[in-house]
Amino acid sequence: MNSIGIIVPVYNVKENYLRECVDSLLSQTYKNIHIYIIDDKSQAWCANICDEFEKSDERVTVIHHGKNKGLPGARNTGIEHCNEDWISFVDGDDWVDKDMCERFVRFLTESGNNPDIYIFSGYRSYPGHEEGNKNDTEVREYLSREDINQLQVDALTTFLVGKPDNTVPFDSAWAKFFRGSFLKEGKIVFRDLPFREDGLFFQEVTEKASSVVYSPELLYHYRMCKNSMVNVYRKNHPEELEKYLGYLWDFSVKNNKGEAYNQALYGAAFFAMQTAITNYFYNSQCPLRKKDRKKACAKFFALKFFDGVFETFQEKEVKRNHRIKLIMLKHKWYGGVQLFRRLYLQFRKRECYD
C-alpha cells in the first residue's frame, strides 16, 4: 500500500490559515499518510498550534528548527525525515481537496505507472473566488529525455506564451508527488535561495527524472496573499535575483542543455525584471530616491542575464499583459510596469488575502 509523506513548512502562518491547511490533510479520504510540520523557528503562538496537531493525531510529526532556515531549509528537513513511498509539499497557508491523495493513488493503481514525479494542478484562491484552468483535460506523460527537456523549457516560458493567467505555476514545489526513493537516492534538495528556489528545484529534479506525469486535476488551493514573496518589498532582491539567474545559467552549462533551453532562460530573466521592479526598485518601501530609481534599475538590467530578453521575446509572441510590460521595459518605462501591474490586478478584481 502506497504511503505518502506530506511536508508542511511553517513560519508564523496565521492561525486560521494554518488550521485550514492541516485540517485539509488530516481529513484526506486516503488514510495511509503522515504529515511532517516543519516549524521554522516561528513565534511561540504558532509553534504551539503545530504541537496541538501532533498531540491530536499520531499521523502528525512536528519538527522545530532551533534557528530560522528559510523555506528551502524547512523543506529539506522534511525530506530528511520523510520515509514514505511518496513525498508531497503543501505550504502552510494553502489547502488541498480531501481526495487529493486518493486520486493520486487511484492513478497509480489504474495506470500501472510509477513515475518519478506526478504533477497536478490547482486554483489561485482570492477572497470570495477562485481561478483555475478548467479547460485543460489532457493527461500528459514525459518519458523521453527530449520530452522532459521540453517540459523544462515550458516551465521557464509558459507564463509568457502558454497557459492562461489563472493557472498555478507547474514548476512550484507544491501540487506534486515525488517518489521518495527517487529524491533520497538522487540526493535532491532545495538550494539555499530566498526567491524562486522551487523553480530551480524543478529544473534540477526533472533533469534527474526518467518519467514525469502531468494531470490537470484541480486539487490544490494556492492562497494569494498580500504579504507573499511576489508582493512584498525585499531589501536584497537584486542580489537574490542575480544569484538565482546565475544558478540557472550554470545549470544549463553543466548539463549541456542547448540553444533552445538557453533561449528559454530569458523567460526567467524577463520574469526577474518584473519582480525586480515590483519587489525593490519601484516598491513604495524602496529607500532610493524616486529620481535615482530609474538609473539604478537600468544598471541592474545591464547584467549579462538580461542581454537577450528583447531579442528572444517579441511583442506579438507573448500574452497581452506581458506584451505591455515588455514594451515598457524596452523603453525603460520602469515605473509604468509597477503601475500597470496594480491596475491589472484591480481590473481583474484580484484582491489578495491579508
N, C-alpha and C positions, 0 to 999 in steps of 0.2 A: 504494500500500500504506500503510495507516494506521500512522503512527509514534506511539509512546507514550513520554512522559517521566514518570518516577516520582520524586517528590521525597521524600527521607527526611531529616527534621530529626533531628539527633543532639546530645545533650548528656549526656556521661558515662553512656551506656547500658551496662548490664552486658554483658560480652563475649559470654557465651553467648546473650543475648537479641539483641544486635546481629548476631551471625553468623547466627542462625536467620532473622532478618528479611531480611538482604541475600541469603543463600543462597536463600531462597524466591523472590526476584526474579530472581536470576541463572539459576534453573532453570525459568523460565517456558517453557512449550511454544511460545508465540508469541515470536519472536526479535527483531522489529523494535522494540526498546525501548532506552531509555537511562535510567540511574539517576543521579540527582543527590543525592549525600550532602552535606548542609549541616552541617558541624561548627561548632556554635555556641559556639566557644571552650571546648571540652572540655579535660580534663586530657590530658597527653601520651600516656598509655597508650591512651586512647580514640581520640585523633586518629591515632595510629599504626595502629590497626586499620582505620580508614577508608582510610588511604593504602594499606594492603595490598590492599584490594579494588580500588582504582584501578589498581594495578600488575598485578593478576591478570586483569583483564578490561577491554578497551577500551570497553565499554559503560558504564563507571562513571566519573563525574567527581566529584571531591571539591572542595568549596569551603570553605575555612577562614575563619571570621569572626575579625577581629582583636580584637573585643570581643563579649561576650555580648549578643545582641539579643532573646533570648526566642523562644518558639515562633512567634509571628506574623512576626517579622523573618526567621527562618530559612526559613519557607515563602515569604515574599515574595522572598527571594534566589533560591530555586528557581524561582519563576515568571519572574523576570527573566532567568535563564539558559536556561530551557527553550524550545526552538524546535520541539518536536514537534507533531504534529497534535492530540494529546490529552494532558492532564495529569492525573496522579493523585497522591494523597498517601498515604504509609504511615509511621506512626510507628515510630521506631527500635527499640521493644521489642515490636512486633507482628509478625505474619507473614501471608502470604496463600497461597491454594491455587495450585499451579503452573500451573493453566489459567485463572487469573483473566483475564488479557489475551486469551487465545484465545477465551474465552466472550464477552467484550465485542465483539471484532471480528466474531465469528460473528453476533452480534445485528445489528450494523450491516449486514453483508452480506445476511443473510436477510430483514431487515425493510425495508431501504432507508431506514431512519430515520437522521437526522443531528441528534440533539438537542443543545442547548447543555450539558445536564447529564444524565448517566446515573448513577442511584443503585442500588447493590446492597446486600446485607445481609451478616451475618456472625455469628460466635459470640462470646459472652463466655467467655474462657478462664480457668479456675481450675486450680490444681494437681490433676491427676487427672481432671478432667472439663470438658466444655464445655457451654454452654447457648445454644440458638438456636431461633428460632421456625420450626419446620418445617411448620407448618400453613398458613402464608401462601404461596400458589402463584400469585397473580394479578399479572400484569404490568400496570402502570397508566401511562397517558400523560396528561400535563398540558399541554394545548395552548392553552387559552384563558387570558385574564387571570383569569377567575373561578376556573378550576381551580388555577392557581398561587397565587392568594390563599388558597384553602382549604388548599393544601399548607403555606403559611407558618403559617396558624393551627394546623394539626395539629402542626407542629414545636414550637410553643410549649406544647401541651397534651397531646400523645399519651401522655407518660409517666404522666399523671394519669388519663386516662379511656380511653385507646386500647389500644395494643399490650401484650402480656404483659411481665412484668418481665425476662424473659430476652432481650429484643430489644435489639440495639445501636441507639443513637440515630441517626436518619437525618439529623439536622442537624449531624453531625460533619463535619470536613474530609475524613476518610478514607472508604473504601468508596464512592468515586465516580470518575467520569471527567468531566473538564471539557473542552469543545472549546477548544483552545489559542487560536485566533483570537478566540473569544468573551471569554476572560479578558483577553487582551492589548489588544484594541481597546476593550473597556469599561473598561480600567484598573482592574480589580477586584483589590483586595489585602486582606490581613488588617489590621484595626485593631490599634493597639498596646495591646492589653488582655492582662493576665496571666491572665484567667479568662473562659471561655466566649467566647473570640474566634471560635471556629468556629461557634457558634450565631448570633452576629451576622453573620458572613461568609455563612452560609447564607441569612439573611433578605435581605441586600444582593445576593447573586449571583442568587437566584431572582427578585428584583424586576426585574432586567435581562434575565432569560431569556425566550425566546419559546417554548421547548419543554423539557420535563423528562420523563424516563422513569424509572420505578421498577421494578426487578426484585427479587423476594425471594430470589434465589440467595444461598446462604450461602458466601461466598468469602473473607471477611476474618476474622482471628482477633485479637480485641482482648484483650490480656493485662491482667487485673485485678490491679493491684499495690498493695501496702500503702502505698507512698510516692507514689501518684498524686495529682494535684491535688485530687481529690474526697475524699481521705482524710487528708491531712497538715494540720498546723497552718500557717496563713497569717497572718502578723502584720498585714498590711494588707488583710485580706479584706473588712471592711466598706466600705472605700474602693473596693476593686475592684468589689464588687457595685453600689455606688452609681453608679459610672462606667458599668458595663455596662448597668444598667437605664435610666440616663439616655440612653445611645445608642439603646436600643430605643424609648423614648418619642419621642425626636427623630426617629427614622426613621419612626415612624408619622405624625407631624405633617407631616414633609417630603413624604411620599408619599401623604398623604390616605388612609390605609388604612381608615378607617371604624370603626363601632362594634363589629362582630364581632372585628376584629383587636385593638382596644383592650381588649376583654374578655379575649381570649386572652393579652394581655400579663401579666395577673395569674397566668397559669400559670407564666410565667418568674419572677414575683415570689414565688410560693409555693415554687418550687424554690430560689430565692435565700434564703428564710427558713430552709429546711432546711440549706443549706450554711453559712449564717452561724453556725448553732449547731454544726454538725459541725467546721468548719474554724477557728472562732475562739471564740465566746463560751463554749461548753461543751467545748472541746477541752482535754485534760489539760495542754497546754503554755501555755494562756492565762494571762497574768500577772495578770489580775484576780482579786481575792479571791472566793471562792465566794459570799459574801453580796452581792457587788456585781454579779454576772453577770446576774442576772435584771433588775435595773434598767437596766443598760447595753444588754441585749438588747431590752428593751421600748422604750427610747429610739430605738434604730436602727429598729425596726419601725414607729415613728411617722412615718417618712418617707412622702411622698406616694405613692411607688411601691407601697406595701402597703395603701393605703386600701381597695381594693375586693376584696381576696382572699377574705374570708369571705362577702361578698355574692355574688361570682361563682361560687364553688365551694361547693356544699352537700355535706354528708357522703354522701348517697345517690348523688351523681353521680360520685364518684371511686373509684378502686380501693381495696381494703380497707386495704392498708398505708398508703396516703396518707390514707385516711379517718381512721385513728387519729391520724396526725400532725396533720391538720387540726383535730381536736378538741382535741388537746393545745395547739396554737398558739393556738387561740381562747381557751382558758382560761389561757394563759400558763404552761403546764407545760413550759417550755423544756428543762429537764434531762431530762424524760421522753422528748423527741424523740430525744436522743442515746442514751439507754438503750435505747429501742425499736429504734433502728437496729442497735445491737450485737447485741441478742437476735435480731432478724430475720435478720441475716447468719449467726448461729450456727445458727438453726433451719433455714435453707436450705442449711446446710453450705457456705457460701461463704468458704472460707479463701483469702486472696489470695496472690499471689506476693510474695516478699521484694523 
